[in-house]
Amino acid sequence: MESDTKGFVNRIYSNLGHFSKSEKKIVDLIINDPQFVINATISQLANRADVSEASVSRFCRRIDLDGFHHLKVLLAQSSLINVESQGTMSLSSQDKTLERLMNDKEDEIRATLEGFDETIIKHIIRVIKDARLIQIMAEGNTFPVALDACFKFNQIGRLAFTASSWEVAMGQTLNLTDLDAVIVISNSGESRRLIQLINVAKEKNVKVVALTNNSSSPIAVLSDYNIVTASRGTIFMSEYFFSRVTAVTAIEAIFMLLIADNPLLKNKIQKHELLISSQKI
């Protein structure tokens, strides 16, 4: 169970789409006016959020905290939650919106990279290096990240492939063996189709690496290794939490670590770049 400040912030953002109506009211205050929450009593917070004190206590337990005081302590220590109110953010306040966007993306990237577990990353690097084939699974908004991963891994000699069609992807998975690996990219970690693909891969003893926003999501739990990609995208409303930036960051980091582990891979990149450069003006 995560108990540090970063884990606390990540749990709030990764569960934005799953909180109840009462919990969302509490989260709105935490994100939009953290200073008030830090200084408030549980009764004052409950009154302002228009929820019961019991709801506040349940919310604290929901995000793995000991109680309301624990929430206040971690919030006071956190530098990741911007103290500026988001209620005034709109397209008309362009400068502030862009500044907030910049801060959010910086926080996402920092939280993702700082959250890398050295032991897990070493295992993931080994899985990718040893794999005969690497299937990259994604759908919807994260599919462009799968394409980017395929481009990068193929550049350094790791045969990677993906498919935009779930039916085609399933056919690919059915041809995998225990010599292969699967990388699953899913912000929510709850895609029914991706879960089906993972189950088929697991039946074939294929190693599964996941990139999700939530370490307790079904996809994260099913996978052999999971990288938590942080999300801080709450510019216009608390329900908006999708971000592709951290998934791209995680893939980029793995790519760079593979190169650092074997500098000779740079030669493969140079050869590929030379071959495709003839198509450039």
N, C-alpha and C positions, 0 to 999 in steps of 0.2 A: 504494500500500500504506500503510495506516495504521501509524504507528510511535509515536504519542504514547500517553500513559497512558490517555486516554479510549478510544482505538481498541482498545487491549489489553483493557480491561475489556469493551467491547462485543463483541469477538470471542469471548470466553469465554462470555458469556451467550447470544449469538445462536446458538452452536453446541451448546448443552447437549443438544439432542435428537439430535445426530449423532456425538458422541464414542463411541469404542470402549469396551469394558469397562475396559481399562487406563487409558485417558485419563480416564474418569469418576472413577476412584479418585484420580487426580492433581488433578482439578478439585475434588473434594470437600475435599481438604486445602487447596487455594488459597482456597476460599470459607469453609470452617469454621475454619481455623487458619492464616491468612496469616502471622502472626508467626513460626510454626514454619518455614514455607517460606522466609521472608526470611533466617532465621538458619541454615538447614540446608545441608549439602553435598548434592550430587546423590545420593550414596550413601545418606545419611540419609533423604532424601525417598523414594527408591526403596524402601528397607527398610520405612518406615512405611506407604507406599501399597501395599506388596506387589506391586511391579512391577519391571521391570529398569531399569537406568540408561539403556539404549538407548531404552526406552519414554518416559522423561522427555525425552530429547533429541529424539525424534520428535514428541512433543507440542509442544515449543517451536517446532519448525519448522512444525507444523500451524497454529499461531496466529501465524505470520509473525514469529517472534522469532529473533534470532541464536543464542541458546543459553540455557542455564540461568541464567547470570549476568544476561543481559538480562531474563529473567523476574523475577528477584529485585529488580533495580533498579526496574522498572516497578511491581511490586507494592508496594515500599516507598514509592514516590511516590504511589500511588493512595489517594485518600480515599473512593473509591466502594465499595470492598469492606469491608463491616462486619467489624471484628475480633472481634466477639462470636460465640462458638460458636453454631451453629444446632442442634447436636445435641440440646440440651435443650428446643428449641421444641416445644410441643404445645398442644392446646386447653385443657389444664388450667392452663398458664402464660399466662393470658389477657392480662395487662398487657404482658408481654414480646413476645407474639405481635403484639399491636396496635401496639406501638412499632416492632417490626421492619417490619411492614406499612407504617407511616407513612414510615419511613426509605427503604424500597424504592421506594415510589411517588414520594417526593421526588426520589430519585436518578434514577428513570426519566424523569420530566418534565424535570429539569435536563439530563440527558445528551442527551435528544432535542432540546431547544431549542438547546443549545450546539452540537449537531452540524449545525445548519442551515447549509448552504453558501449564502452570500449570492447568488452568481451563479446557482446552480441555482434558488433560491427565486424570483429575479426572472424566470427563464424560466417557471417554473410559474405564477406570477401572470399573466404575459402569455398563456400558453396558456389559462388559465381565462377571462380577460377577453375573449379573441378567439373563444372557442368558441361555435358556434351552439347545440349541445347538449352536455351532459356526462353520460356514462353512468358511474355509480358501481358498480364490481364488488366483491363480497365474498361470502363464504359462511361458514356455521357461526357460530362465536363472534364473528367480526368483522362480521357482517351488520348488527347494530344501529348500528355506526359509519357504515355506508353510509347508513342511514336518517337519521342525524343530519346527515351531510354534505348530503344532498338537501334537508333542511329548511333548513339554513343558506344554501346557495347559491341556492335559490329565493327566499328572503327578500330577497336583494340583486339579484334580477333575472337570475340565471344559471339557465337552465332545465336542471335536473338530475333524473335518474330512476334507478331501480334495480329489481331483481326478485329475489325470494327463490328463484325457480325458475331453474335453470340453462338449461333449454330456452327459457324466456321471454327470459332474458338474451341467449342466442345470437340469438334473433329480433331483439332490439333492436340488437345489434351489427351484424347484417347490413344494417341500415338506416342506419348511420352513413356519413358522408362525410369528406373531408379537411378540412371546415370544423368538425368536431366534436372532442371530446376524451374520453378515458377515464381514470378514476382507479381504480386497483386497490388494495384494502386486504387484505393477507395477512401475518400474523405470520411464518409460516415462509417465505413466498415460493415455495412448492413445490406449490401446488394445481394438479392436472392440469387441472381444469375451467377455472380462471381462465387458465391458460396457453393453452388452446385459444381462449378468448375474445380474449386478447391477440393471438394469431397472426392471427385473422380481422380484428381492428382494424388491425393493421399492414399487412395486405394492402390495406386501404382507405386507407392513409397517414394514419391517425388518430393523433394524438399521445397517448402513454400515460404517465401519471404513476403511480408505485407508492409505496406505504407498506409497507415490510417491516422485519423485525428483522435481516435479513442482506443486506448489500450485494452478496454474491456468489451469492445465490440465483437460480434460473432466472427468476423474475418480475422481480427487480431488473435482471438483465442484459438481458432482453428489452425493458424499458421505456426510454423516452427520458430520463426523469428519475426518480430514486429518492430518497426520504427514508427514512433509517434511523431506525426507532422503537426506542429502547432498551428492554431488558427486565431487570428485577432481581428477578423473582418466585421466590425460592428459599426460602420460609419453612419448608416442611415437608419438602421433599426436593429434591435438586438437579435432578431431572427436571421439576419443576413450574416452567415458565418462561413460561406464557401470561400476557399482560396486555393488556387493552383500553384501559387508561388512556393510553398514549402515542400510540396511533392517534387517539383522541379529541383529545388535546392537539395533534397535528400538524394535524388538520382545523381545530381552533379557531384555531390560529396563522395558518393560511392565510386563514381567514375574516376575522380581525382585520386582517391585512395588506392584504387587498382593500379593507376599509373605510378603512384609513389612507391607501391610495392614492387613494381617492375618497370624501371625507367625505359627499357628497350621498347615498351609499347608505344612510346612517342614516335618511333620509326613507322609503325603501322598507320598512325594518324597522319603523318606527313605524306606517306604514299597515297593514302585515300584522298587527302586534300589535293594532292598533285593531279590525280586522275580526274577529279571532278572540277578542277579549276578551269579546264578547257571550255566549260559551259558558261563561264563568267565573261562579261563584257570587258 
